[in-house]
Every structure is written in C-alpha cells, then in structure tokens.
Amino acid sequence: MPEFLRLSPPAEAIRRWLEAFPEPAPVSQEEVSTESALGRVLAHPVSAPHALPSFPRANVDGYAVRAEDTFGATASLPAYLRLAGEVPMGGSPSGGVGVGQAYLVHTGGMIPEGSNAVVMLEDTQALAQSEIEVYRPAAPGHNVIRAGEDVEKGEPLLEAGTRLRPQEIGGLLALGLTTIKVFARPRVGILSTGDEIVPPGVDPAPGQVRDINSYTLSGVVTRAGGTPHVYGIFPDLKPALEDAARRAHAESDLVVITAGSSASSRDMTADVMAGLGEPGVMVHGLAIKPGKPTILGVAGKVPLVGLPGNPVSALVVAMLTVAPAVARLAGAKLEAPAGRIRAKLTANVPSESGRDDYVPVRLEATPEGWAAEPVFGKSNLIFSLVRADGLIHIPANATGLPSGAVVDVEPF
C-alpha cells in the first residue's frame, strides 16, 4: 500500500472515523458500588428516589423563628422572643414554633414546624428567663434550606452516558444509591512493532530503544475509561504482526498498533490493518505535526489505530484519537474539552469586594463558541456542582462580572 495516499485534515478525518463506529457500542453493563465508580460511565439515567434534603434545615447556627415576629427589629429596638427549646443535631424538634417563640438550632439541623427563617446567633442576645433579643429582621426563607431545594423527588438527575466525577459520587450516595449500573470498560489491545524496540527492563544495545509507547498509551486508555492489554513487542516481520493483530482483533474492542520508524514498517501496519476486515483503512496520513504517519480504520465492529513509533507523536495522536474512541466505546456522551476554556457569561455574577469567589458554571456550545451559564446554589448543595462543568474565578478586587464577560473556565 503506498504511504500517505492522501493527507487528511485531522478534525474531519477523526470525526468521520468516530462516526464509523457502532452507536454507541459498549459491550456490556455491570453493577458496581457507587463509592468505587469514579470515572465510570452510567448505563442508565438516574432520577432522585426522594427529595434532598428530605427536611428543612438551618444553614447557620442560630434561632428558628417566624420571620414576621422579627420584622422591624433593630439594635436599639430589638424583638423579644421566648426560647421554646433546642433541636439536637441528628434529632428532631420536640415541638413547633408558635407566635413569639424561637428554637435554638445548629447548622444542618432540622428546623421546627411553624418556623420559616433562622436568625444568626451573632444577631441575637440571650437573656434570663429563656428569652432572646433579636437585633436584625429575617425574611421568610432566610438562612433556611427548604426540603427538596437540592433535588425534588423524581427529578431527572443524570443521563445515561454521564462520566461520574467526585460530585456525582457524592450526590448519588447522598440519595442512598450505594450501587449503580455502568458500562463495562472497553478492552484495548496495544501492539508495539520495531526491530529496534526492547522491553523497559532490558539494557538496550547500540541502536536499540526501550518500549515506552505501550505504557504511555496504556495511561491514555486508562484515563479515558478503558482497560489496556499490552500484547508485546513484534519484529518488523509481516507474519508475526498479522498473527498478533488477528488475536488482538478477536479479543479487543479497539486495537492500537505503534509502528517502527521505517517507512516499510508503516506500510506493513497499514497492510495488516486492511487485512483484518471491512471497511479497512479509512485514513492513511494526517495533516498534523507531530503525527503525520497516523492510520485509522475499522474492521467489522472494531476500530483500529496505527500510530507513529515516535513517542511524542504517538502520545499526541493517541490523545486526539484513542481517548475519544475509548470514551465512545464506553458509552460516554460528548464532554467539554479538557483544560481551561474561554467562555462568555450568560448572566451577571455578583460577588463581594475583598474576597476571591469561585462560581460553578455550566458550559454550552454555541455557534460563537462556549457559553458559561452560572449555577447558583448554597454551598452545601452537592448537585449545584453536579450540574456544573467547571469554575470561574472572580478576584478579590472585583465586585462581580457582567453578562457577556469573557471568562476562563477551569473544568472539574
């Protein structure tokens, strides 16, 4: 097969190659413990089995009150309320809050029936005879997390194809979902070729080099959600590579071959890939540096990648080809690109001068580029992070950012 019949634009070539895969093509599903599911891909959508939180909670240490009993309160003219009790952490109130009453509550604790706000401790003063002074009025809902404020019962939370991050793990466990169904990790067969290649534990003779591609590619596969299987190092002899490639093709969901440095070894790799089945080689050479000698193909339902032997080229192209292929085979949906992302805010984001603010945002692709939609929520609502793709930083010398501002998004 002639080398580099046609150099293809990489984005177009990789897109066409990925579209030639079965859609999607995870081989199986399995149930795993949620705590061990980091990086796995959900096989089924998840809805909330109950509201979270399941009861109204205090967001600060203070007193649960009827907000209307505090209206007009000032330091010079406080509101006086009778202390009716204390809610123990992990327990429930012994009674409700009536007119002119207050209950001592702690952060995260359940607030009593009849109360609709929590006054912070620092805005009060305890008096004798179980009475408190309130120096600042509270509005209904002030310092309260209502039942279901994070998620409502039955609310759709995660789509099939979602790759689980730490915040998804926390959210699922907060809902009591201790096991979850995920797609099996795709098996990726990795073959290295070249008469000059020796295992890493061998002292290379003059003219020989240690095999590192098998291991850097294994890292790419693992990080992308697959399971690498290294088949070994094969000489620049076509029969040996054909036998190994057929075995890898039969046992794998994706086959990756790194060729030696010579043009003949690259031609041999393309010939071997073409002989594994239809449609065969789709791309023989990319208009890219490094990585021009890249070969992409599909044999039956198994995608094939032929990478250059140069370790830098192999790793760069693997990130562009092998990583998205593994994700696709694992059933993962399209994700925002890694690294900092320039995006345009879709809404005003307030902040207080004198402090650094980190605000979660959801990324959305638009014809003009990435848009960043702020995800507002209290600091202890886990699904405010589940709904986000990254964080933006507002420095201490700013007082917020306006809608339309261009920001750097740091993906999770």
Phi, psi and omega in degrees: 000126180298144181284137174054063177303323181199121177284125184258143172302129189300316183298315181293318182295316181293321178298314180296321180295314180297324180289345179278352178286158166301150189238115328284179187229040174294137188284330182197175177238158176210154178260129182230163175290138182300322183295340180255012189263013180303128179084351179281166185248125181298136179268341182222151175294155181237131173243157183289123178288341176203170180290152177223121352292161183272356177213157178291137187232153174280139179264354180214168168283133181172213182235128174282128186220170164275120186306323183295340177283351181252354184303132178085359182292137176221173179295327181272340180222075185287161171270139181253126181232148179269130180283115185265350180158186179227139178267116179289144177297132182083001179238182180244157181296149177279346179198187180256174179261119177261185180301129177075016182246164177213151175238132174289127180228160180240158183306125181090351182280159180287137176264147185289157173299141181098336177272151179222011179201161175233125176269130181295147180305320183290349176261017182223170173217126178281136179244176176289170180057038174054050180230148177232153171258138177245123186260354182218134181288154177241139176271156176305132181088355183294128179059028179237134169259115184285158175299130180080010181292328177284302175215148176266155177302132180083357182292130175296131185246309186227138179272154169301139183097357178283128174276127189280123176258175179305321182291327174293320178301312179298318180295318179295318180290328176297334178268004179080013180271090187274346172229156184210147177270130181230163174284145175295149179288131177297143177270127183242117177274130183239124180237134175250138179234156177139128179295339184269358187267133176230160179298156183299331182279000182259138173286116184290139173282168176306130181092352180255156177224151178284146176284116172244340183300321181302328188268322175294321178292324175299322177295318177299315181298313182298314181296329180279352177107013180252177177244112181281143174230110183274121183271346176119190182251134184235142180289168179283059178234122187301316181300320181295317180291323178299314180298314181293320181294321178296320179293316179296321179298321181287335187253357190235163173264345178205137179241130179238127179239127173257124186271162174291185186278339186279154178298325182294325180291325179291319177297322180296318178300316179297319179295318179296317179297319180296330182277359182276345180144170181279153000281353176086213183287126178256327183225129178230081181113127178246144176280074187210151176222121358277163173119017182304323184280035182277141179235131178235138179201177176220133176236108187067241177256008186253117175288150183232142176226127171252117185253154174298158177283335179301124186302320180294313179299315181300317182289317179299312182290326178299322178295329181276336186241304184295315183300308179293331178294317178297316180300318179295316179294333179279357179085009183285142175281166181299133181248159174297148181297152180283162181087172180297139185238129175279127184214162181252129180295141179261357181204160175295143177237110180280157172203168179257133177297142179100356178221150174275126179251139174241117188246126176290143179225154174256133181266140178222131178283132176232166177301336181267355182130197182281138173249141181247113178262117180300141176249101183272141178179159179292157191293342182253021177259103189299326185282353170293330175276327177300323182281354185257159177253344182182187183237147168246151183250127173251115186290166186294335182272009179252159176240043180110174179231140181276157173303137181095350178292143177271127185232162172264123179257126176264105183297152177291000000 
